[in-house]
Amino acid sequence: ANMDFLLPLCIKSMVLRYSMEVSRSYPATTKVLLDEGHLRVLEPFVEMLARGLMGNALAGLHSGESLDESLLRSLQSSGVVNDFFASLVPILHAEQMHSLISK
């Protein structure tokens, strides 16, 4: 319900944390390689986002909502999640993004 607030806050937190760790001798576009501990947290988080979107879409089918209303609500939620992934692309290394999205 608060994804539109929490996901951008998560991105800002990651940027601030890793901007301190990237050496000043590297260009500002250097991608971050997450350690194994952070990936263990981020992978279930991404899975939870995906399951939440699926549950959001399916919940409308069992309530009194029409199919169009259910899909519209799910699309609005997926826009926030897509923005989250788009914000991760310039931060994380490409291989780690691939592993997150492909799971």
Backbone bond lengths (Angstrom), bond angles and torsions (degrees), N, CA, C in turn:
res aa  C-N    CA-C-N  psi(-1)  N-CA   C-N-CA  omega(-1)  CA-C   N-CA-C  phi
1 A - - - 1.439 - - 1.528 110.97 -
2 N 1.306 117.19 -31.07 1.460 121.28 -178.99 1.517 111.85 -107.69
3 M 1.328 116.78 26.18 1.463 119.94 -177.82 1.513 111.98 -61.78
4 D 1.319 117.76 -35.04 1.456 119.87 -177.93 1.525 112.12 -66.83
5 F 1.320 117.94 -16.69 1.461 121.96 174.92 1.521 112.08 -99.83
6 L 1.332 116.64 -43.87 1.467 120.80 -172.54 1.528 113.81 -74.35
7 L 1.324 118.74 -37.76 1.464 119.87 -178.06 1.536 111.91 -67.48
8 P 1.334 120.15 -45.07 1.473 118.33 174.47 1.527 112.60 -62.50
9 L 1.333 117.03 -33.80 1.458 120.45 177.19 1.530 110.66 -65.18
10 C 1.319 116.84 -38.35 1.470 121.83 176.26 1.529 110.38 -62.55
11 I 1.320 117.38 -43.31 1.467 121.48 178.43 1.523 110.44 -62.37
12 K 1.322 117.23 -46.45 1.459 120.40 -179.97 1.513 111.36 -61.18
13 S 1.308 116.25 -40.09 1.457 120.66 178.48 1.529 111.45 -62.73
14 M 1.334 116.38 -43.36 1.468 120.22 179.16 1.524 110.81 -64.86
15 V 1.311 116.91 -42.55 1.464 120.55 -179.32 1.522 110.46 -63.44
16 L 1.322 116.91 -45.43 1.461 119.55 179.91 1.523 111.66 -64.02
17 R 1.314 115.99 -42.22 1.471 119.55 -178.84 1.525 111.58 -64.21
18 Y 1.311 116.81 -48.13 1.456 119.63 -175.28 1.524 113.46 -82.43
19 S 1.327 117.82 -16.89 1.462 118.19 174.32 1.518 110.34 -68.88
20 M 1.319 116.72 -26.07 1.463 120.81 176.54 1.528 111.23 -76.57
21 E 1.332 117.58 -28.33 1.461 121.32 -174.64 1.522 113.59 -88.79
22 V 1.342 117.66 -23.51 1.456 119.75 179.70 1.526 108.03 -77.85
23 S 1.304 115.28 125.08 1.458 120.83 -176.43 1.528 110.93 -60.53
24 R 1.304 116.43 147.79 1.466 121.26 -179.99 1.534 111.41 -68.05
25 S 1.326 117.75 -17.97 1.464 119.71 -179.25 1.526 112.32 -76.15
26 Y 1.332 117.10 -16.71 1.459 121.12 177.70 1.521 109.71 -89.36
27 P 1.333 117.30 152.11 1.473 118.78 177.54 1.525 110.90 -65.12
28 A 1.317 115.75 160.37 1.467 121.25 -177.21 1.526 112.34 -65.39
29 T 1.325 117.53 -17.13 1.464 120.22 -178.12 1.517 113.00 -89.47
30 T 1.335 117.76 6.57 1.465 120.53 179.22 1.520 109.71 -60.41
31 K 1.320 116.12 131.70 1.459 121.31 -178.99 1.527 109.83 -83.01
32 V 1.297 115.96 149.61 1.449 122.57 -179.52 1.519 109.11 -89.46
33 L 1.328 115.83 134.41 1.458 121.67 170.32 1.519 106.95 -101.25
34 L 1.314 116.32 114.27 1.459 120.14 179.88 1.520 110.00 -73.30
35 D 1.303 115.87 144.23 1.458 118.73 174.81 1.530 108.99 -77.76
36 E 1.311 115.46 172.01 1.460 121.01 -174.38 1.530 112.14 -62.97
37 G 1.318 116.30 -35.60 1.468 119.44 179.63 1.515 112.74 -63.60
38 H 1.327 116.49 -42.35 1.468 119.43 179.17 1.527 111.18 -69.87
39 L 1.317 116.92 -35.37 1.470 118.71 177.40 1.522 111.17 -66.46
40 R 1.334 116.96 -35.35 1.470 119.91 177.94 1.524 111.66 -64.29
41 V 1.320 117.37 -25.86 1.459 121.19 176.80 1.526 110.52 -85.85
42 L 1.334 116.73 -41.04 1.460 121.00 -174.56 1.533 112.61 -72.36
43 E 1.318 117.95 -35.32 1.473 120.40 -179.40 1.527 112.55 -62.63
44 P 1.345 119.78 -50.15 1.473 117.71 176.72 1.530 112.93 -66.24
45 F 1.329 116.46 -28.82 1.463 119.94 177.46 1.519 110.35 -64.16
46 V 1.331 116.98 -45.15 1.466 121.19 178.40 1.527 109.97 -65.08
47 E 1.324 116.97 -39.86 1.462 120.34 177.99 1.530 110.65 -63.29
48 M 1.336 116.54 -39.34 1.454 120.44 178.45 1.532 110.78 -64.94
49 L 1.331 117.22 -38.23 1.461 120.17 176.70 1.523 110.86 -61.97
50 A 1.328 116.42 -44.16 1.467 120.30 -179.67 1.529 111.24 -64.66
51 R 1.328 116.31 -44.16 1.473 119.47 179.02 1.521 111.27 -65.59
52 G 1.324 116.35 -35.41 1.462 120.01 178.16 1.520 112.02 -64.45
53 L 1.336 116.12 -40.00 1.467 119.14 177.81 1.520 111.07 -66.51
54 M 1.322 116.43 -41.59 1.466 119.80 178.48 1.528 110.23 -63.88
55 G 1.330 116.49 -44.31 1.460 120.50 178.95 1.516 111.88 -63.18
56 N 1.321 115.66 -37.19 1.463 120.76 178.40 1.526 110.61 -62.82
57 A 1.315 116.32 -42.46 1.467 120.43 179.61 1.527 111.35 -68.03
58 L 1.333 116.44 -41.72 1.462 119.92 -176.72 1.520 112.58 -76.36
59 A 1.331 117.71 -27.54 1.459 120.19 -178.95 1.520 111.56 -64.35
60 G 1.318 116.62 -33.29 1.457 119.56 179.00 1.510 113.08 -67.23
61 L 1.315 116.58 -25.66 1.462 119.79 179.84 1.531 111.68 -71.07
62 H 1.344 116.56 -30.04 1.464 120.23 -178.25 1.519 112.73 -91.38
63 S 1.329 116.62 -13.15 1.461 119.10 176.50 1.528 108.38 -92.71
64 G 1.277 115.71 -171.17 1.461 120.03 -178.65 1.522 113.84 -80.89
65 E 1.330 117.34 2.93 1.465 120.33 -178.01 1.521 111.39 -69.61
66 S 1.308 114.34 151.26 1.457 118.26 173.01 1.524 108.34 -78.00
67 L 1.283 116.80 164.87 1.455 122.00 -179.97 1.528 110.52 -61.89
68 D 1.316 117.09 -39.27 1.462 120.87 179.58 1.527 111.76 -63.90
69 E 1.328 117.11 -42.80 1.465 120.42 179.20 1.525 111.00 -65.05
70 S 1.312 116.69 -40.31 1.460 121.03 179.42 1.524 111.34 -64.13
71 L 1.322 116.59 -44.23 1.458 120.21 179.00 1.523 111.80 -66.81
72 L 1.313 117.20 -37.59 1.462 120.95 178.89 1.530 110.53 -63.84
73 R 1.323 117.45 -43.80 1.465 121.23 178.16 1.527 110.54 -63.43
74 S 1.309 117.52 -40.05 1.462 121.35 179.47 1.522 111.59 -68.25
75 L 1.323 116.77 -38.39 1.465 120.04 177.75 1.522 111.85 -65.46
76 Q 1.318 117.10 -37.16 1.458 119.80 177.21 1.528 110.70 -64.14
77 S 1.319 117.37 -41.40 1.468 121.08 177.54 1.516 111.25 -68.19
78 S 1.321 117.00 -38.17 1.467 119.17 -178.49 1.522 111.18 -69.11
79 G 1.328 117.64 -25.89 1.459 119.90 176.37 1.520 111.73 -62.39
80 V 1.322 116.39 -39.35 1.469 120.85 178.17 1.529 110.01 -66.75
81 V 1.321 117.11 -41.25 1.464 120.93 179.58 1.530 110.43 -68.18
82 N 1.325 117.34 -39.76 1.474 120.27 176.69 1.521 111.15 -62.57
83 D 1.318 117.33 -39.89 1.465 120.65 176.22 1.526 111.15 -62.40
84 F 1.333 116.26 -37.56 1.470 121.22 177.29 1.527 110.61 -61.44
85 F 1.336 116.30 -47.86 1.467 119.79 179.34 1.528 111.46 -65.61
86 A 1.320 116.39 -39.91 1.468 119.51 178.24 1.522 111.07 -63.65
87 S 1.321 117.13 -31.65 1.460 120.54 177.70 1.522 112.24 -75.92
88 L 1.326 116.97 -25.68 1.469 120.03 177.70 1.527 112.16 -74.62
89 V 1.326 117.44 -28.15 1.469 121.26 -174.94 1.523 112.70 -56.17
90 P 1.335 120.46 -48.10 1.465 118.01 -179.52 1.524 114.00 -74.10
91 I 1.329 117.37 -11.81 1.464 120.29 -176.86 1.521 111.99 -93.17
92 L 1.326 116.07 -51.33 1.466 121.14 -172.76 1.516 112.14 -88.64
93 H 1.313 115.18 156.92 1.457 121.87 175.61 1.525 109.30 -64.89
94 A 1.310 116.57 147.60 1.470 121.74 -174.53 1.530 112.95 -59.58
95 E 1.319 117.99 -38.74 1.471 120.16 -179.52 1.519 111.72 -66.82
96 Q 1.315 116.65 -36.14 1.460 118.57 178.14 1.528 111.19 -71.45
97 M 1.318 117.50 -35.87 1.457 120.12 174.41 1.524 110.60 -63.03
98 H 1.329 115.80 -42.45 1.465 120.16 178.79 1.515 111.02 -60.20
99 S 1.333 117.12 -43.19 1.460 119.05 -178.66 1.525 111.45 -68.82
100 L 1.325 118.16 -33.83 1.461 120.64 178.17 1.519 112.10 -68.35
101 I 1.330 116.26 -44.15 1.460 120.12 -175.52 1.525 111.97 -75.98
102 S 1.321 116.93 -34.02 1.465 119.65 -175.84 1.522 112.69 -75.82
103 K 1.312 118.90 -15.60 1.477 120.51 179.57 1.457 108.59 -84.09
